[in-house]
C-alpha cells in the first residue's frame, strides 16, 4: 500500500458534503444533506476500483457494504494496522473518531457511509452506561446481519422518501449505536441502566399532543425527546415500552388517523390531505393507508360518501 500525505482532518458535521468531496473528489449519489436531515451524516455511493488517501475524521465512521456483486479484494489500514481483506455484501467497517484510515480496493461496489459525532454517541447511550468510560473499537470488514439490515433500510429511505423519513432514520441510527455499544465497544456498565420503564401518562400526553400539533412536519427523535426532557434513545425506548410501537410507527398512525378525519370532511383532495398530514405525496399516503386501514384512501372516501 502506498503511503499518502494525510489529509487535513475532516469534520462532517461542519463540512457535510464538502468534506466528502475533499476525500473522494465528488459528491455522493445521495446523502442526508440532499434530503434535508439535519444533524445526520449519511451518504450512499458507488465506488469504482481505487484508493482512499490517509485520512482522519472527527466523527465515528461506519461503512456498510450494501451492494457488492462479487467479492472485493482490499488492503485496509486503520490506526497503523494493515489487513488484507475480502469485502462481501453485508460486511461493515468501523473507524473510530480521530483514527487514521487508508484503503485500496480492486472492484466496483456500493456502500452506505455513516458519520456519528462522539457527542451524539455519548448522549444516546448515557442512560445505559457512563459515556466517559466507553471506547468504540476499530473493526476491519466483517459481517453483522443487524447492521446490514440497518444499512439497507437507511439506503432505502434516503433514496425513496428521505424528505419525510428523518424520524425513521434517527431510530435506525439509535439502534445502530446501541448495537455497536454491545458488540464493538469496550465498556463498563454503571448503575444508571433503566430496564422496563414506561413514560408517565402526562409525558405521553405531551408527546401525543405535540405530534398532532406538528403532524405536517418531518419530526425527529431529538425534537420529541426534548418535549419530555429526555435523550432520543431513552425517549424512544420508553415510548415503545409504553405504547408497544416505535415513535416513527406511532407518527405514521397519527397521520393516517388525521387523513381519515380529513377524508370524512370531504373539503380537500387526497393529494392535499397527503401534504397536510406530512406525507411526501399521494402515493406515499396511499401505501401506508392501505397497509394500516386495509383499503385505499379513494375507497375509504367512496365508502364514507355512500
PLY file of the C-alpha trace (Angstrom):
ply
format ascii 1.0
element vertex 306
property float x
property float y
property float z
element edge 305
property int vertex1
property int vertex2
end_header
0.00 0.00 0.00
1.30 3.43 -0.95
1.72 6.00 1.78
-0.17 9.22 1.11
0.16 12.52 2.85
-2.59 12.67 5.47
-5.43 14.99 4.50
-6.39 17.78 6.83
-8.82 16.28 9.39
-12.37 16.06 8.06
-15.31 17.26 10.15
-18.51 16.02 8.52
-20.73 17.87 11.00
-19.28 21.19 9.86
-18.24 20.41 6.27
-21.03 17.97 5.31
-20.79 17.12 1.57
-17.76 19.39 1.17
-15.86 17.02 3.47
-16.94 14.05 1.37
-15.76 15.85 -1.76
-12.35 16.54 -0.19
-11.89 12.80 0.25
-13.47 11.37 -2.92
-13.26 14.41 -5.26
-17.00 14.15 -6.00
-20.35 14.32 -4.24
-22.18 11.13 -3.19
-25.15 9.84 -5.17
-27.46 10.70 -2.27
-26.92 11.95 1.26
-28.68 13.20 4.38
-27.82 16.71 3.21
-29.68 16.29 -0.08
-32.84 15.09 1.71
-32.69 17.68 4.50
-31.90 15.52 7.52
-30.27 17.99 9.91
-27.69 16.62 12.36
-27.30 13.33 10.46
-24.32 12.49 8.26
-25.22 9.62 5.94
-24.23 9.05 2.33
-24.71 6.32 -0.25
-22.38 5.97 -3.23
-20.92 3.58 -5.77
-17.13 3.26 -5.56
-15.12 2.18 -8.65
-11.74 0.50 -8.08
-9.42 2.97 -6.38
-7.71 4.06 -3.22
-8.58 6.27 -0.30
-5.88 8.64 0.96
-4.85 8.53 4.58
-7.50 10.48 6.49
-8.58 11.42 9.98
-12.26 12.16 10.63
-13.63 13.94 13.70
-16.62 11.56 13.80
-17.01 7.82 14.28
-17.36 6.38 10.76
-19.23 3.21 9.85
-19.20 1.82 6.32
-21.81 -0.80 5.38
-21.31 -2.70 2.10
-24.86 -2.86 0.73
-24.18 -3.56 -2.96
-21.23 -5.88 -3.70
-21.93 -8.00 -6.83
-18.78 -10.05 -6.25
-16.10 -10.17 -3.57
-13.81 -7.12 -3.46
-10.17 -7.55 -2.53
-8.89 -4.73 -0.35
-5.92 -3.58 1.71
-7.07 -1.54 4.68
-5.01 0.25 7.28
-6.68 1.52 10.46
-4.60 3.25 13.13
-1.40 1.87 11.58
-2.57 -1.75 11.40
-2.65 -3.18 7.85
-5.04 -6.01 6.93
-5.63 -7.81 3.63
-9.37 -8.37 3.50
-12.17 -9.56 1.26
-15.25 -7.34 1.27
-18.58 -9.02 0.54
-22.17 -7.84 0.68
-23.27 -7.38 4.30
-19.82 -6.55 5.68
-19.22 -3.41 7.69
-16.20 -1.40 8.84
-15.74 0.90 11.86
-13.18 3.69 12.05
-13.45 5.49 15.41
-13.19 9.28 15.55
-9.71 10.76 15.08
-8.28 7.42 13.92
-6.19 7.19 10.74
-7.68 5.20 7.88
-6.43 4.26 4.41
-7.70 1.67 1.91
-7.21 0.42 -1.65
-9.69 -1.90 -3.42
-9.99 -3.63 -6.80
-13.69 -3.75 -7.82
-16.82 -1.60 -8.03
-19.09 -1.72 -5.01
-21.83 0.27 -3.33
-21.72 1.25 0.32
-23.53 3.36 2.87
-21.33 5.65 4.97
-22.44 6.94 8.37
-20.58 9.53 10.46
-21.65 9.78 14.12
-20.42 12.65 16.24
-18.86 11.40 19.51
-21.02 13.85 21.48
-24.20 12.48 19.88
-22.94 8.93 20.51
-22.44 9.79 24.20
-25.86 11.45 24.51
-27.54 8.40 23.03
-26.00 5.95 25.49
-25.62 7.96 28.68
-28.68 6.39 30.38
-27.19 2.94 29.70
-23.51 3.46 30.53
-21.09 6.15 31.56
-20.01 7.51 28.13
-16.68 8.67 29.59
-15.78 5.00 30.05
-16.69 3.90 26.53
-14.23 3.26 23.74
-15.55 2.39 20.30
-13.21 -0.17 18.77
-11.90 -0.22 15.18
-13.38 -3.01 13.07
-12.00 -4.37 9.83
-14.51 -5.83 7.35
-16.78 -8.36 8.99
-20.42 -9.35 8.72
-23.30 -8.50 11.05
-26.89 -9.23 9.94
-28.46 -6.42 12.01
-26.01 -3.77 10.83
-26.54 -4.92 7.24
-30.32 -4.59 7.60
-29.92 -1.13 9.13
-27.75 -0.17 6.17
-30.30 -1.42 3.66
-33.14 0.39 5.46
-31.22 3.67 5.61
-30.33 3.43 1.94
-33.96 2.76 1.08
-35.35 5.78 2.94
-32.59 8.01 1.57
-33.44 7.07 -1.99
-37.24 6.81 -1.74
-38.77 9.06 0.90
-35.88 10.83 2.59
-37.59 14.18 2.98
-40.22 12.76 5.37
-38.33 9.87 6.94
-35.93 11.60 9.31
-37.65 10.16 12.40
-37.28 6.65 10.99
-33.64 7.30 10.07
-32.87 8.58 13.58
-34.50 5.47 15.06
-32.24 3.31 12.90
-29.15 5.32 13.90
-30.04 4.96 17.58
-30.48 1.21 17.13
-27.10 1.07 15.40
-25.40 2.99 18.23
-26.81 0.71 20.93
-25.81 -2.35 18.89
-22.26 -1.01 18.48
-22.20 -0.34 22.21
-22.91 -4.01 22.84
-20.79 -5.56 20.11
-17.95 -3.20 19.24
-17.12 -1.21 22.36
-15.04 -1.56 25.48
-17.40 -0.54 28.25
-18.18 -0.76 31.94
-21.89 -0.69 32.76
-22.97 1.63 35.53
-25.91 1.64 37.91
-27.95 4.09 35.82
-29.22 1.48 33.34
-33.00 1.55 33.00
-34.95 -1.64 32.45
-38.68 -1.96 31.88
-39.54 1.71 32.48
-42.51 3.49 30.95
-43.39 7.07 30.16
-45.61 8.73 32.76
-49.07 9.33 31.33
-48.74 13.10 31.42
-45.49 12.93 29.43
-47.05 10.55 26.93
-49.94 13.02 26.55
-47.47 15.85 25.98
-45.76 13.92 23.18
-49.03 12.87 21.53
-50.35 16.44 21.62
-47.07 17.67 20.12
-47.21 15.09 17.33
-50.75 16.06 16.34
-49.92 19.78 16.55
-46.98 19.29 14.14
-48.26 16.35 12.08
-47.29 18.01 8.79
-43.61 18.27 9.77
-40.70 15.84 9.46
-40.45 15.22 13.21
-37.20 14.00 14.76
-36.45 11.83 17.79
-34.41 14.67 19.27
-37.37 17.02 18.91
-39.82 14.59 20.50
-37.39 13.71 23.28
-36.93 17.40 24.06
-40.68 17.73 24.66
-40.30 15.43 27.69
-36.67 16.34 28.55
-35.16 13.00 27.54
-32.37 11.87 25.27
-33.52 10.49 21.88
-32.58 6.90 22.72
-34.13 6.83 26.20
-37.30 8.51 24.94
-37.57 6.02 22.07
-37.05 3.10 24.46
-39.67 4.26 26.97
-42.14 5.25 24.26
-42.04 1.75 22.80
-42.35 0.17 26.26
-45.42 2.36 26.87
-47.22 2.14 23.52
-45.90 -1.11 22.07
-44.65 0.61 18.90
-41.81 2.94 17.94
-42.25 6.73 17.73
-41.97 6.50 13.94
-44.75 3.91 13.74
-46.90 5.99 16.07
-46.43 9.14 13.98
-47.46 7.22 10.86
-50.63 6.04 12.61
-51.41 9.58 13.75
-51.02 10.78 10.18
-53.41 8.10 8.94
-55.98 8.98 11.62
-55.78 12.65 10.68
-56.09 11.69 6.99
-59.24 9.69 7.75
-60.75 12.72 9.51
-59.96 14.98 6.55
-61.33 12.45 4.07
-64.58 12.30 6.00
-64.84 16.10 5.94
-64.57 15.98 2.13
-63.26 19.52 1.77
-59.84 18.92 0.13
-58.34 16.48 -2.38
-56.45 13.34 -1.41
-53.23 14.92 -2.69
-53.77 17.96 -0.45
-54.54 15.70 2.51
-51.28 13.82 1.96
-49.36 17.10 2.20
-51.31 18.31 5.23
-50.57 15.18 7.26
-46.85 15.01 6.43
-46.52 12.50 3.60
-44.34 13.15 0.56
-47.18 12.78 -1.91
-50.45 10.96 -2.58
-48.75 7.63 -3.37
-46.86 7.77 -0.06
-50.18 8.25 1.78
-51.79 5.52 -0.35
-49.13 2.97 0.65
-49.41 3.49 4.41
-53.20 4.00 4.37
-53.77 0.67 2.63
-51.29 -1.07 4.94
-52.96 0.20 8.14
-56.62 0.61 7.11
-56.83 -2.22 4.58
-58.24 -0.08 1.76
-57.03 2.88 -0.27
-57.89 6.49 0.62
-60.08 6.68 -2.50
-62.04 3.57 -1.50
-62.38 4.90 2.05
-63.76 8.18 0.71
-66.21 6.38 -1.58
-67.47 4.18 1.25
-67.96 7.16 3.53
-69.89 9.07 0.86
-72.39 6.26 0.32
0 1
1 2
2 3
3 4
4 5
5 6
6 7
7 8
8 9
9 10
10 11
11 12
12 13
13 14
14 15
15 16
16 17
17 18
18 19
19 20
20 21
21 22
22 23
23 24
24 25
25 26
26 27
27 28
28 29
29 30
30 31
31 32
32 33
33 34
34 35
35 36
36 37
37 38
38 39
39 40
40 41
41 42
42 43
43 44
44 45
45 46
46 47
47 48
48 49
49 50
50 51
51 52
52 53
53 54
54 55
55 56
56 57
57 58
58 59
59 60
60 61
61 62
62 63
63 64
64 65
65 66
66 67
67 68
68 69
69 70
70 71
71 72
72 73
73 74
74 75
75 76
76 77
77 78
78 79
79 80
80 81
81 82
82 83
83 84
84 85
85 86
86 87
87 88
88 89
89 90
90 91
91 92
92 93
93 94
94 95
95 96
96 97
97 98
98 99
99 100
100 101
101 102
102 103
103 104
104 105
105 106
106 107
107 108
108 109
109 110
110 111
111 112
112 113
113 114
114 115
115 116
116 117
117 118
118 119
119 120
120 121
121 122
122 123
123 124
124 125
125 126
126 127
127 128
128 129
129 130
130 131
131 132
132 133
133 134
134 135
135 136
136 137
137 138
138 139
139 140
140 141
141 142
142 143
143 144
144 145
145 146
146 147
147 148
148 149
149 150
150 151
151 152
152 153
153 154
154 155
155 156
156 157
157 158
158 159
159 160
160 161
161 162
162 163
163 164
164 165
165 166
166 167
167 168
168 169
169 170
170 171
171 172
172 173
173 174
174 175
175 176
176 177
177 178
178 179
179 180
180 181
181 182
182 183
183 184
184 185
185 186
186 187
187 188
188 189
189 190
190 191
191 192
192 193
193 194
194 195
195 196
196 197
197 198
198 199
199 200
200 201
201 202
202 203
203 204
204 205
205 206
206 207
207 208
208 209
209 210
210 211
211 212
212 213
213 214
214 215
215 216
216 217
217 218
218 219
219 220
220 221
221 222
222 223
223 224
224 225
225 226
226 227
227 228
228 229
229 230
230 231
231 232
232 233
233 234
234 235
235 236
236 237
237 238
238 239
239 240
240 241
241 242
242 243
243 244
244 245
245 246
246 247
247 248
248 249
249 250
250 251
251 252
252 253
253 254
254 255
255 256
256 257
257 258
258 259
259 260
260 261
261 262
262 263
263 264
264 265
265 266
266 267
267 268
268 269
269 270
270 271
271 272
272 273
273 274
274 275
275 276
276 277
277 278
278 279
279 280
280 281
281 282
282 283
283 284
284 285
285 286
286 287
287 288
288 289
289 290
290 291
291 292
292 293
293 294
294 295
295 296
296 297
297 298
298 299
299 300
300 301
301 302
302 303
303 304
304 305
